[in-house]
């Protein structure tokens, strides 16, 4: 593992040199644009998220490398357009970090995480000239992640519940409205109220320092494991799930529950 600053700079310079060569000589790399790389970057980000969830440090290292490659790739294309290069990108983020941490690099006092976040959002609003803190939430975020960020942004402005338990009142209220909506038979109304229930639960998770995205993904994996167990057990018995009764499938499901870690 390289620890010296010179070694790290050398590695980054090597990546820049490789990108210059690929951009000049590789048919695939020469064709890429900012737009064509976009969906690949999103895919790489999810692969990094998977590696983090698995706790696989070696895989995290590899996925971080892939993302750094993308950052260098974007910077190379930017330099070709005469807009920015890798140095501009890095200097820009350095300047932003210094400006948004006045409690470290200036004379502003912030001794708690909440104060730091509030300062960050206030400075960000001034920088961007926006009127709403929610304008900083990307439109393209998945809905669950977006709900978390909306709650974080609102909290930075001082609009939030104090404790996770406080959200339970809202959850119960939204559940009652959801049940009422189901009785109406109006699909749009039902969907709207379901969204309110989910948003309230996300806020409870956020205030409890729980990651609802991770929690749901763990449940997804747990379901996949148990369902696959059922399928394999059915095959071993010479059947398929479609040949089984619900009671038989329930028995296999309970078997699967006792074989999984969860």
Protein Blocks (a to p, Z undefined) as FASTA:
>chain_A
ZZbfklmmmmmmmmmmmmmmmmmmmmklmmpcfklmmmmmmmmmmmmmmmmmnopaklmm
mmmmmmmmmmmmmmmmmmmnomacfklmmmmmmmmmmmmmmmlmmmbdcfbfklmmmmmm
mmmmmmnopabfklmpcfklcfklmmmmmmmmmmmnopacfbfklmmmmmmmmmmmmmmm
mmnopaklmmmmmmmmmmmmmmmmmmnopafklmmmmmmmmmmmmmmmmmmmmmmnopaf
klpcfklmmmmmmmmmmmpmZZ
